[in-house]
């Protein structure tokens, strides 16, 4: 078997964001947000999956928006899931903007503020965002600046999962959280469903959806174009960084030579 890359926008949404994938998404969110506690019993995908038509430039990120219901409290929450493979400029601000927008646009005219539902922004990155933190998962909420006291309303939470920090091998996987992260990182290079995951119905189904043999020719074409676009963008970013470093090195060398000339001239003048 050959599996499509679940980090690519097309594949990620096909696996997790279709109406047929609700059970997969519930398992995934319960694992990553609620540490495998069965908090979510049901959800509504607010932007049902549609195969993208890629023509020219294709955006490199993907949003899935779902309404979830807390099984214990009955509270409704909105979850935004985004898979980001490129560290583009302004990305951190966009995450905050998306969460704030999803929170602030809930109310219709005349509705009271107490009808606002909490928003969770779950962002999965294929790059390191917080190099000063060793944890794979980071969670941010509103706190007092000086005493770190929590704001009394937990209505906006930002959760980040940094895939490059997840280093576990198949034999080291301890729980379903590890297994979902391993799936995201390694499914593209697998040729079969590992026995460690085959006994979890939602994961087995995720592998089935990710199997290239189950895609149409048009879907395979869209997936391939998405991967090419990501590769091109990564190459462009790498080239820009390399060019900037070389330019900085040249400027630094020129400044050093100029400074040396000045110091030499001063030395001759003092004789």
C-alpha positions in Angstrom: 0.0 0.0 0.0 1.0 3.6 -0.6 -0.4 6.3 1.7 -0.8 10.0 0.9 0.9 12.5 3.1 -1.6 13.5 5.9 0.4 16.8 6.4 -0.6 18.0 3.0 -3.7 20.2 3.0 -5.7 18.0 0.6 -4.9 14.8 2.4 -5.4 16.2 5.9 -8.9 17.5 5.1 -9.9 14.3 3.3 -8.9 12.2 6.3 -10.2 14.4 9.1 -12.6 16.9 7.6 -15.3 14.9 5.6 -18.7 14.0 6.9 -17.6 10.3 6.7 -14.7 11.1 9.0 -16.5 12.3 12.1 -15.5 9.3 14.2 -11.9 9.8 13.1 -12.0 13.5 14.0 -13.6 12.8 17.4 -10.8 10.3 18.2 -8.2 12.8 17.0 -9.6 15.7 19.0 -10.2 13.7 22.2 -6.5 12.6 22.0 -4.8 15.9 21.2 -7.1 18.3 23.1 -8.4 16.2 26.0 -5.5 13.7 26.5 -7.7 10.7 25.3 -10.6 11.4 27.6 -14.0 10.8 26.0 -15.1 14.4 26.3 -16.4 14.7 22.7 -19.2 12.3 22.0 -20.5 14.0 18.8 -19.6 16.9 16.6 -20.7 18.8 13.6 -18.2 19.6 10.8 -19.0 23.2 9.9 -17.2 23.3 6.6 -17.8 19.9 4.9 -15.0 18.5 2.7 -14.8 19.4 -0.9 -11.9 18.3 -3.1 -9.9 21.4 -3.9 -9.3 22.6 -7.5 -5.7 23.6 -7.7 -4.9 26.2 -10.4 -1.6 27.9 -10.0 -0.8 29.1 -6.5 -2.3 27.0 -3.8 -2.5 28.0 -0.2 -0.3 25.8 2.1 -2.6 25.6 5.1 -5.9 24.1 5.9 -8.7 24.8 8.3 -11.3 22.4 9.6 -14.0 24.0 11.7 -16.2 21.8 14.0 -18.8 22.3 16.6 -18.3 19.9 19.5 -20.5 19.1 22.6 -18.9 18.3 26.0 -20.4 15.0 27.0 -20.4 15.9 30.7 -21.4 19.6 30.8 -23.4 19.7 27.5 -21.4 22.9 26.7 -20.9 23.6 23.0 -17.5 24.6 21.7 -16.0 25.6 18.4 -12.8 24.0 17.4 -10.6 25.3 14.5 -8.0 22.7 13.3 -5.2 23.9 11.1 -2.3 21.9 9.6 0.5 24.2 8.7 3.6 23.0 6.8 5.3 26.3 6.0 6.4 28.9 8.6 5.1 31.9 6.7 5.4 35.5 7.9 2.6 36.6 10.2 1.5 33.0 10.9 1.3 33.6 14.7 -1.0 36.6 14.2 -3.2 34.7 11.8 -3.9 32.0 14.4 -4.9 34.6 17.0 -7.0 36.4 14.4 -8.8 33.3 13.3 -9.6 32.3 16.9 -10.8 35.9 17.8 -12.9 36.1 14.6 -14.6 32.7 15.3 -15.4 33.9 18.8 -16.6 37.4 18.0 -18.8 36.5 15.0 -21.0 34.0 16.8 -23.6 36.4 17.9 -26.5 37.5 15.8 -28.2 40.9 16.3 -29.8 41.2 19.7 -28.1 38.1 21.2 -26.5 38.4 24.7 -22.8 37.9 25.3 -23.5 35.0 27.6 -24.5 33.0 24.5 -20.9 33.0 23.2 -19.4 29.6 23.0 -15.7 28.9 23.8 -13.3 28.6 20.9 -10.3 26.3 20.7 -7.7 26.8 18.0 -5.7 23.6 17.5 -2.7 24.2 15.2 -0.4 21.5 14.1 2.9 22.6 12.6 5.5 20.8 10.5 8.1 23.2 11.9 9.2 24.3 15.4 7.4 27.4 16.7 8.7 27.5 20.3 12.3 26.5 20.3 12.5 27.5 24.0 9.9 24.8 24.9 10.7 21.1 24.8 7.1 19.9 24.9 5.4 18.7 21.7 2.1 20.3 22.7 1.8 23.9 24.1 -1.4 25.4 25.4 -2.1 29.2 25.8 -4.9 30.9 27.7 -5.4 34.4 29.1 -3.5 35.1 32.3 -2.7 38.1 34.5 0.6 39.6 33.4 2.2 39.8 36.8 0.6 37.1 39.0 -0.2 34.6 36.2 -3.8 34.3 37.5 -6.2 32.8 34.9 -8.8 35.0 33.4 -12.1 33.9 34.9 -13.5 32.9 31.4 -11.7 30.1 29.6 -13.3 31.0 26.2 -10.3 31.2 24.0 -7.5 28.6 24.0 -4.7 28.2 21.6 -3.1 24.7 21.3 0.0 24.1 19.3 1.4 20.7 18.3 4.9 20.8 16.8 5.5 17.6 14.8 9.3 17.9 14.5 9.6 17.6 18.3 7.8 14.2 18.2 10.7 11.8 17.9 9.2 8.5 19.1 9.6 5.3 17.0 6.8 2.8 16.4 8.0 0.5 19.3 8.0 3.5 21.7 4.4 4.6 21.2 2.6 4.6 24.6 -0.9 5.8 23.9 -3.3 7.0 21.2 -1.9 10.5 21.3 1.5 9.1 20.3 -0.1 7.0 17.6 -1.9 9.9 16.0 1.3 12.0 16.0 3.2 9.1 14.5 0.5 8.7 11.9 0.9 12.4 10.8 4.7 12.1 10.8 5.2 8.8 9.1 2.1 7.6 7.2 3.6 8.7 3.9 6.5 6.3 4.2 4.5 3.3 5.4 3.5 0.4 3.2 1.1 -1.3 5.6 -1.0 -0.5 8.7 1.2 -1.2 11.8 -0.2 -3.9 14.2 0.0 -1.3 17.0 -2.6 0.8 15.2 -4.7 -1.8 13.4 -6.8 -2.5 16.5 -8.0 1.1 16.7 -11.1 1.4 14.4 -10.6 5.2 13.8 -6.9 4.8 12.9 -7.6 1.8 10.7 -10.2 3.9 8.9 -7.8 6.8 8.6 -5.2 4.6 6.9 -8.0 3.3 4.6 -8.9 6.8 3.5 -5.2 7.7 3.1 -4.6 4.7 0.8 -3.8 6.0 -2.7 -5.7 3.1 -4.2 -8.9 4.5 -2.8 -8.5 7.9 -4.5 -9.8 8.9 -7.9 -7.4 10.1 -10.6 -8.6 13.6 -10.0 -7.9 13.4 -6.3 -4.4 11.9 -6.9 -3.7 14.8 -9.3 -4.8 17.3 -6.7 -2.7 15.7 -4.0 0.4 15.6 -6.3 0.0 19.3 -7.2 -0.3 20.1 -3.5 2.9 18.3 -2.7 4.7 20.0 -5.6 3.5 23.4 -4.4 4.8 22.7 -0.9 8.2 21.6 -2.2 8.4 24.7 -4.4 7.6 27.0 -1.5 10.1 25.3 0.8 12.7 25.6 -1.9 11.9 29.3 -2.3 12.1 29.9 1.5 15.4 28.0 1.7 16.8 30.0 -1.3 15.7 33.3 0.3 17.4 32.4 3.6 20.6 31.3 1.9 20.6 34.5 -0.2 20.1 36.6 2.9 22.9 34.8 4.8 25.3 35.2 1.8 24.4 38.9 1.5 24.9 39.4 5.2 28.3 37.6 5.0 29.4 39.8 2.1 28.3 43.0 3.9 30.0 41.9 7.1 33.2 41.1 5.2 33.1 44.5 3.4 32.6 46.3 6.7 35.5 44.4 8.2 37.8 45.3 5.4 36.7 48.9 5.6 37.2 49.0 9.3 40.6 47.5 8.9 41.6 50.2 6.4 40.4 52.9 8.8 42.4 51.4 11.7 45.5 51.1 9.4 45.1 54.7 8.3 44.9 55.8 12.0 48.0 53.8 12.8 50.0 55.5 10.0 48.7 58.9 11.0 49.9 58.4 14.6 53.5 57.7 13.5 
